[in-house]
Amino acid sequence: MTGENSKLSPGWMDNIMEAVGDTPLVKLKTFSKLCGCTILGKVEGLNPGLSAKDRIAIEIIDQAEKAGKIKPGGTFVESTSGNTGFALAMACIVRDYKCILAIPDKSSEEKIHQLRAMGATVLVCPSNVSSGDPLSYYSQAKTAAENIPNSFYVNQYFNRANFDAHYKSTGPEIWKQTGGLITHYVATVGTGGTISGAATYLKEQNPEIKIIGVDAEGSILTKYHESGKVDMSESHPYLLEGVGKGMIPGNIDFDIIDRFIKVDDKNSAFRARQLAKREAIFAGYSSGAAIQAILQLRRLWRPEHVVVVLLPDHGSKYMSKVYNDGWMQRQGFIRSLSKYANSYKIQKRLEKVITKYVKYGSV
Ligand SMILES: Cc1ncc(COP(=O)(O)O)c(C=O)c1O
């Protein structure tokens, strides 16, 4: 080798899980303008498994190994149809473990196929039973873990590795990427790992940083933060995935979160679409929820604020939902054009006008 080439050194990764983290922090121009301050999006959909949950998968395995809770060739078991299942399946391949995922039968075909593609054994369980029912996906995961030798029930809601992963990686990345200028951290709350882990690190660097948790209409978390009471009258079904809960996960540190804000299904769906159209960031439904939250908080923002908003996963996971007009119509979020136009010609003309409006208007 000569000249420039002599300075080269190999830069490949040993396995795909080494590509987890160091996701981009990107200025969101439209939303910065709307809010009158600097809004930065942490684009977690660019992890190899397309979500922030990639960060917790390896940490869960590392901690289970260290604590002697699993031996080589063992089985990780979890009850999730979502991002954690996919990330765990990936990590199990890389670390030579087996993976069993119990998921509710309301999960889309697409999700089931994705998990199987990643080598997981998928137990499809009835979703019309209570979580205590032996057939529920929670119970079936627990039973599998109890009956399979050398297995480990992950339980991301209470497993501290979830918190630790974000304390060790998401928090330090945000601190470094903002050069310490961050004033607010906004994240959706499900298990609580993403917000609590990163917030703990950030507050250790600067206790003045404000932490804002994004919750869903239909979840009990906001009320619990305000009153310390579990009020099940707050709980009702909703569409947002990964955001909010009907129970109190152990990984939420309620003391470190300065305030919660609730968002609804419809606005969150439109904000996800707007994020794609205005910022060219193709992110998931809960990312729309996070954006909706910063807009609901518009009056709070000052020009000197540097707000980091975590965008948990990738839009490609929602092709049959938020990014599907038929689904949006069935939820009553957008009107069916056929209601207004019974001829194909008029319908096409209407579509043209609407497309123009979506492109240049304020959807
Ligand atoms: C799409 C999505 N958004 C947000 C969250 C919330 O993250 P956390 O569980 O770390 O609170 C999750 C968690 O499952 C998720 O899957």
The ligand as a MOL file (V3000), in Angstrom:
LIG
                    3D

  0  0  0     0  0            999 V3000
M  V30 BEGIN CTAB
M  V30 COUNTS 16 16 0 0 0
M  V30 BEGIN ATOM
M  V30 1 C -43.1960 2.3340 18.4450 0
M  V30 2 C -42.8920 2.6010 19.8720 0
M  V30 3 N -42.9010 3.8590 20.3140 0
M  V30 4 C -42.6570 4.1600 21.5940 0
M  V30 5 C -42.3900 3.1780 22.5270 0
M  V30 6 C -42.1260 3.5700 23.9560 0
M  V30 7 O -40.7930 3.3030 24.3710 0
M  V30 8 P -40.5090 2.7580 25.8090 0
M  V30 9 O -41.0690 1.3740 25.9000 0
M  V30 10 O -39.0230 2.7610 25.9550 0
M  V30 11 O -41.1700 3.6730 26.7960 0
M  V30 12 C -42.3740 1.8340 22.1060 0
M  V30 13 C -42.1940 0.7600 23.0560 0
M  V30 14 O -42.5950 -0.3640 22.9140 0
M  V30 15 C -42.6130 1.5460 20.7450 0
M  V30 16 O -42.6030 0.2730 20.2900 0
M  V30 END ATOM
M  V30 BEGIN BOND
M  V30 1 1 1 2
M  V30 2 1 2 3
M  V30 3 2 2 15
M  V30 4 2 3 4
M  V30 5 1 4 5
M  V30 6 1 5 6
M  V30 7 2 5 12
M  V30 8 1 6 7
M  V30 9 1 7 8
M  V30 10 2 8 9
M  V30 11 1 8 10
M  V30 12 1 8 11
M  V30 13 1 12 13
M  V30 14 1 12 15
M  V30 15 2 13 14
M  V30 16 1 15 16
M  V30 END BOND
M  V30 END CTAB
M  END
